[in-house]
Amino acid sequence: MQSIALDFSHYGKVAGVDEVGRGPLVGNVVAAAVILDPNYKIHGLADSKKLTEKKRDALYIEIVENALAWHVAYASPDEIDQINILHASMLAMQRAVEGLNIPPDYVVIDGNRCPQLLYPCEAVVKGDSKVEAISAASILAKVVRDKEMYELHELHPEYGFNKHKGYPTAAHMSALKMYGPLPEYRKSFRPVAQLLEASAK
């Protein structure tokens, strides 16, 4: 894909890292780390948000079956409430890298800052569309987080998690006001905090 232009292979084994789920009101923030096999080309890697769900699911299988190493990690709603979403995202990415069964020589992070790591690290803005390993990580994180939302939908279909994936759409806000926050909600996020405050009065 032409938009993927940056090559870090001269560093050796490069782990690409991305997270999904900073914006939703509910659920984990999910991060993934991937070390791709330089001898196996995965075609169609791109920013997960630009791919169809069907394409993401197919690439997910190809990545987990053919990458040299991969790991998906989380920070929970409670952790998000305790340390804020930025620090929770960093924590999830740190856990993703630490969970790799092959230590990377270099780590490339999507965004403008790196979490605390034991390895040399570089942040790349819009890295999920520039670095194949980050694209792969974004796909793993997106598929895993969407699966969590589908599972939550099975338990609580009235909220419509299968459609909005926890993001504060008009339909989601309407359901949230009608049914109230579930334990999986991030209580520090303003719409949830305001509802909890109002119900406590």
Sine and cosine of phi, psi and omega as CSV:
sin_phi,cos_phi,sin_psi,cos_psi,sin_omega,cos_omega
0.00,0.00,0.75,-0.66,-0.16,-0.99
-0.91,0.42,-0.52,0.85,-0.06,-1.00
-0.94,0.34,-0.29,0.96,0.05,-1.00
-1.00,-0.01,0.96,-0.27,-0.19,-0.98
-0.85,-0.53,-0.41,0.91,-0.13,-0.99
-1.00,0.07,0.74,-0.67,-0.05,-1.00
-0.86,-0.51,0.88,-0.48,0.01,-1.00
-0.94,-0.34,0.26,0.97,-0.14,-0.99
-0.90,0.44,-0.36,0.93,0.00,-1.00
-0.92,0.39,-0.23,0.97,0.06,-1.00
-0.99,0.15,-0.19,0.98,-0.06,-1.00
0.97,-0.24,-0.74,-0.68,-0.01,-1.00
-0.98,0.18,0.93,-0.36,-0.08,-1.00
-0.96,-0.28,0.82,-0.58,0.09,-1.00
-0.99,-0.11,0.81,-0.58,0.15,-0.99
-1.00,-0.07,0.65,-0.76,-0.08,-1.00
-0.72,-0.69,0.68,-0.73,0.08,-1.00
-0.52,-0.86,0.34,-0.94,0.06,-1.00
-0.80,-0.60,0.37,-0.93,0.03,-1.00
-0.71,-0.71,0.67,-0.74,0.14,-0.99
0.95,-0.30,0.49,0.87,0.09,-1.00
-0.96,0.27,-0.59,0.81,-0.15,-0.99
-0.99,0.11,-0.46,0.89,-0.06,-1.00
-0.89,0.45,0.34,-0.94,0.02,-1.00
-1.00,0.00,-0.13,0.99,-0.19,-0.98
-0.62,-0.78,0.52,-0.85,0.14,-0.99
1.00,0.03,0.02,-1.00,-0.02,-1.00
-0.95,0.31,0.42,-0.91,0.37,-0.93
-1.00,-0.01,0.75,-0.67,-0.15,-0.99
-0.90,-0.44,0.74,-0.67,0.03,-1.00
-0.82,-0.57,0.46,-0.89,0.06,-1.00
-0.70,-0.71,0.51,-0.86,0.12,-0.99
-0.81,-0.58,0.69,-0.72,-0.06,-1.00
-0.68,-0.73,0.76,-0.65,0.22,-0.98
-0.95,-0.32,0.93,-0.36,-0.02,-1.00
-0.98,0.21,0.45,-0.89,0.08,-1.00
-0.99,0.12,0.89,-0.45,-0.02,-1.00
-0.90,0.45,-0.28,0.96,0.00,-1.00
-1.00,-0.09,0.04,1.00,0.03,-1.00
-0.77,-0.64,0.91,-0.42,-0.04,-1.00
-1.00,0.00,0.85,-0.53,0.11,-0.99
-0.99,-0.16,0.90,-0.44,-0.06,-1.00
-1.00,0.06,0.61,-0.79,0.09,-1.00
1.00,-0.07,0.12,0.99,0.03,-1.00
-0.90,0.43,0.70,-0.72,0.00,-1.00
-0.30,-0.95,0.16,-0.99,0.12,-0.99
-0.78,0.63,0.80,-0.59,-0.10,-0.99
-0.84,0.54,-0.49,0.87,-0.04,-1.00
-0.94,0.35,-0.33,0.94,-0.05,-1.00
-1.00,-0.09,0.02,1.00,-0.03,-1.00
-0.96,-0.28,0.46,-0.89,0.12,-0.99
-0.95,0.31,0.35,-0.94,0.01,-1.00
-0.87,0.49,-0.64,0.76,0.00,-1.00
-0.88,0.47,-0.68,0.73,0.00,-1.00
-0.92,0.38,-0.66,0.75,0.04,-1.00
-0.87,0.50,-0.69,0.73,-0.02,-1.00
-0.89,0.45,-0.64,0.77,0.01,-1.00
-0.93,0.38,-0.68,0.73,0.02,-1.00
-0.92,0.39,-0.58,0.81,0.05,-1.00
-0.81,0.59,-0.75,0.66,-0.02,-1.00
-0.89,0.46,-0.69,0.72,-0.03,-1.00
-0.91,0.42,-0.61,0.79,-0.01,-1.00
-0.92,0.40,-0.77,0.64,-0.09,-1.00
-0.93,0.37,-0.43,0.90,0.01,-1.00
-0.99,0.12,-0.38,0.93,-0.16,-0.99
-0.82,-0.57,-0.18,0.98,0.05,-1.00
-0.93,0.36,0.46,-0.89,0.09,-1.00
-0.91,0.42,-0.63,0.78,0.02,-1.00
-0.37,-0.93,0.50,-0.86,0.10,-0.99
-0.40,-0.92,0.44,-0.90,0.06,-1.00
-0.41,-0.91,0.64,-0.77,0.06,-1.00
-0.91,-0.40,0.70,-0.71,-0.04,-1.00
-0.67,-0.74,0.14,-0.99,-0.16,-0.99
-0.66,-0.75,0.33,-0.94,0.39,-0.92
-0.79,-0.61,0.72,-0.69,-0.16,-0.99
-0.99,0.14,0.26,-0.96,0.10,-0.99
-0.82,0.58,-0.64,0.77,0.04,-1.00
-0.88,0.47,-0.67,0.74,0.03,-1.00
-0.91,0.40,-0.63,0.78,0.05,-1.00
-0.86,0.51,-0.70,0.72,0.00,-1.00
-0.91,0.41,-0.54,0.84,-0.06,-1.00
-0.98,0.20,-0.65,0.76,-0.15,-0.99
-0.87,-0.49,0.00,1.00,-0.01,-1.00
0.99,0.13,0.31,-0.95,-0.18,-0.98
-0.93,0.36,-0.56,0.83,0.02,-1.00
-0.90,0.44,-0.77,0.63,-0.01,-1.00
-0.92,0.39,-0.55,0.84,0.06,-1.00
-0.92,0.40,-0.61,0.79,0.06,-1.00
-0.90,0.44,-0.68,0.73,0.05,-1.00
-0.88,0.47,-0.66,0.76,0.00,-1.00
-0.90,0.44,-0.69,0.72,0.01,-1.00
-0.89,0.46,-0.65,0.76,0.02,-1.00
-0.93,0.38,-0.64,0.77,0.07,-1.00
-0.86,0.51,-0.71,0.70,0.02,-1.00
-0.90,0.44,-0.60,0.80,0.00,-1.00
-0.89,0.45,-0.70,0.71,0.00,-1.00
-0.92,0.38,-0.69,0.73,-0.02,-1.00
-0.91,0.42,-0.40,0.92,-0.02,-1.00
-0.99,0.11,-0.13,0.99,0.02,-1.00
-0.90,0.44,0.68,-0.73,0.00,-1.00
-1.00,0.07,-0.05,1.00,0.15,-0.99
-0.82,-0.57,0.83,-0.56,0.00,-1.00
-0.93,0.36,0.74,-0.67,0.03,-1.00
-0.98,0.20,0.39,-0.92,0.14,-0.99
-1.00,0.07,-0.43,0.90,-0.06,-1.00
-0.45,-0.89,0.53,-0.85,-0.02,-1.00
-0.81,-0.58,0.75,-0.66,0.02,-1.00
-0.89,-0.46,0.84,-0.54,-0.11,-0.99
-0.95,-0.31,0.65,-0.76,0.13,-0.99
-0.97,0.25,0.79,-0.61,0.05,-1.00
0.83,-0.56,-0.41,-0.91,-0.10,-1.00
-0.87,-0.50,0.18,0.98,0.08,-1.00
-0.46,-0.89,0.42,-0.91,-0.01,-1.00
-0.96,-0.29,0.57,-0.82,0.17,-0.99
-0.96,0.29,0.17,-0.99,0.07,-1.00
-0.95,0.31,0.86,-0.51,-0.06,-1.00
-0.71,-0.71,0.31,-0.95,0.06,-1.00
-1.00,0.07,-0.03,1.00,-0.12,-0.99
-0.86,-0.51,0.42,-0.91,0.12,-0.99
-0.84,0.54,0.64,-0.77,-0.16,-0.99
-0.61,-0.79,0.52,-0.85,0.05,-1.00
-0.64,-0.77,0.69,-0.73,0.06,-1.00
-0.99,-0.12,0.68,-0.74,0.00,-1.00
-0.81,-0.59,0.91,-0.42,0.04,-1.00
-0.90,0.43,0.74,-0.68,-0.09,-1.00
0.85,0.53,0.55,0.84,-0.02,-1.00
-0.89,0.46,-0.41,0.91,-0.02,-1.00
-0.93,0.36,-0.22,0.97,0.10,-1.00
-0.92,-0.39,0.09,1.00,-0.04,-1.00
-0.86,-0.50,-0.42,0.91,-0.10,-1.00
-0.82,-0.58,0.85,-0.53,-0.11,-0.99
-0.86,0.52,-0.64,0.77,-0.03,-1.00
-0.91,0.41,-0.58,0.82,0.07,-1.00
-0.94,0.34,-0.64,0.77,0.07,-1.00
-0.84,0.54,-0.70,0.72,0.02,-1.00
-0.88,0.47,-0.68,0.74,0.02,-1.00
-0.89,0.45,-0.65,0.76,-0.01,-1.00
-0.90,0.43,-0.58,0.82,0.02,-1.00
-0.93,0.38,-0.72,0.69,0.02,-1.00
-0.87,0.50,-0.74,0.67,-0.04,-1.00
-0.89,0.45,-0.66,0.75,-0.02,-1.00
-0.91,0.41,-0.71,0.70,-0.02,-1.00
-0.90,0.44,-0.68,0.73,-0.01,-1.00
-0.91,0.41,-0.67,0.74,-0.03,-1.00
-0.94,0.35,-0.64,0.77,0.06,-1.00
-0.88,0.48,-0.63,0.78,0.03,-1.00
-0.87,0.48,-0.66,0.75,0.06,-1.00
-0.86,0.51,-0.65,0.76,-0.01,-1.00
-0.93,0.36,-0.60,0.80,0.07,-1.00
-0.91,0.42,-0.63,0.78,0.02,-1.00
-0.92,0.40,-0.63,0.78,0.05,-1.00
-0.92,0.39,-0.56,0.83,0.05,-1.00
-0.90,0.45,-0.63,0.78,0.02,-1.00
-0.87,0.50,-0.59,0.81,-0.01,-1.00
-0.99,0.17,-0.54,0.84,-0.10,-1.00
-0.67,-0.74,0.93,0.36,-0.10,-1.00
-0.90,0.45,-0.35,0.94,-0.06,-1.00
-0.91,0.40,-0.31,0.95,-0.02,-1.00
-1.00,0.06,-0.33,0.94,0.03,-1.00
0.96,0.28,0.53,0.85,-0.03,-1.00
-0.88,0.48,-0.45,0.89,0.00,-1.00
-0.91,0.42,-0.35,0.94,-0.03,-1.00
-0.99,-0.17,-0.77,0.64,-0.11,-0.99
-0.99,-0.10,-0.16,0.99,0.05,-1.00
0.83,0.56,0.43,0.90,0.06,-1.00
1.00,-0.05,-0.14,0.99,0.03,-1.00
-0.95,0.31,0.47,-0.88,-0.13,-0.99
-0.98,0.18,0.89,0.46,0.09,-1.00
-0.96,0.29,0.20,-0.98,0.01,-1.00
-0.87,0.49,-0.67,0.74,0.00,-1.00
-0.90,0.43,-0.63,0.77,0.02,-1.00
-0.91,0.41,-0.71,0.70,-0.01,-1.00
-0.88,0.47,-0.61,0.80,0.04,-1.00
-0.90,0.44,-0.70,0.71,0.01,-1.00
-0.92,0.40,-0.63,0.78,0.00,-1.00
-0.89,0.46,-0.68,0.74,0.01,-1.00
-0.93,0.37,-0.55,0.84,-0.04,-1.00
-0.97,0.25,-0.69,0.73,-0.15,-0.99
-0.96,-0.28,-0.27,0.96,0.01,-1.00
0.99,0.11,0.26,-0.97,-0.05,-1.00
-0.96,0.29,0.65,-0.76,0.14,-0.99
-0.99,0.11,0.22,-0.98,0.06,-1.00
-0.85,0.52,-0.42,0.91,-0.04,-1.00
-0.98,0.22,-0.11,0.99,0.00,-1.00
-0.96,0.28,0.45,-0.90,0.05,-1.00
-1.00,0.04,0.97,-0.26,-0.16,-0.99
-0.94,0.35,-0.32,0.95,0.00,-1.00
-0.99,0.10,-0.22,0.97,0.00,-1.00
-0.97,0.25,0.69,-0.73,-0.24,-0.97
-0.80,0.60,-0.76,0.65,-0.03,-1.00
-0.87,0.50,-0.59,0.81,0.01,-1.00
-0.96,0.28,-0.70,0.71,0.00,-1.00
-0.86,0.50,-0.65,0.76,-0.01,-1.00
-0.91,0.41,-0.64,0.77,0.03,-1.00
-0.91,0.41,-0.69,0.72,0.01,-1.00
-0.90,0.44,-0.63,0.77,0.01,-1.00
-0.91,0.42,-0.68,0.73,-0.02,-1.00
-0.91,0.40,-0.63,0.78,-0.02,-1.00
-0.95,0.31,-0.36,0.93,-0.02,-1.00
-0.99,0.14,-0.26,0.97,-0.04,-1.00
-0.98,0.21,0.00,0.00,0.00,0.00
